[in-house]
Amino acid sequence: MTLNRRFHDAILDAAHNHFLRKAAVGVQASFPLLGDSNLLDKPRARAAHAQHSLEYRLARIGRDPGVPR
């Protein structure tokens, strides 16, 4: 299992939301149809890591990155 998949599974586990997990499983099932991941591109992988890191840090301090302040 890839690091990206483990990361997102950890988020789903922490959410304790059965409906969210079912929806995510449905989305993940379609991934093979999309071809290679953008994360195989090193600059894109770095950008994705930075984005996830920022979202994680904001969540830790109680700020939703999707809500403007």
N, C-alpha and C positions, 0 to 999 in steps of 0.2 A: 504494500500500500504506500502510495506516495506521501511525502510530507504535506503537500497541499490538501490531500484527501483527509489525512489524520487531523490537520488543523480544523477543517470544516466539520468533521465528525465530532471533534471536541466541543465546538460551538453548539452543535445540535444536542449533544449530551447535556451540556450546561443549561440549555433552554428548557429541558424537561417538557417539550411540547411534541406530542405524538403526531399532530397534524402537520407541523412544520417538517418533522422527519419524513413523513410519507411524501410530502411535496418534494423534498430534496432528493429522495430516492428516485422519484419519477424523473426529475431533471438529470440526475447523475446517470440514469439508464440511457439517456440520449447522447451522452458525451462521445461514445465511439463513432457516432454518425458525423461528428464535427471534424474529425481528423486530428492531427498533431496539436498539442497545446501551444499556446503563445508563450508559455513559460520555458519552452526550449530555446527561445531567443533571449540571450543573456541580459540585454538592456531592459527588455520587457519583464523578465523575472525580477530584476532589481527594483523596478518601478512597482510591481505588484507587492513585493515584500515590504517596501516602504509604505505603501497604502495600507496594507493589513496592520503593520506595526503602529501606524498613527491611529487607526480605528481602535485597535486594542488598547492603546494608552488612553484614548479619550473615554472608552467604555470603563476603564478602571477608575477614572476620576468622575464618572457619572455624567459625561457629556455625550450626547448623541451626535455623531459627525454629520448626520443628515438634517439636523435642525440648525438653521442659521441663528447666530446670536449677535 
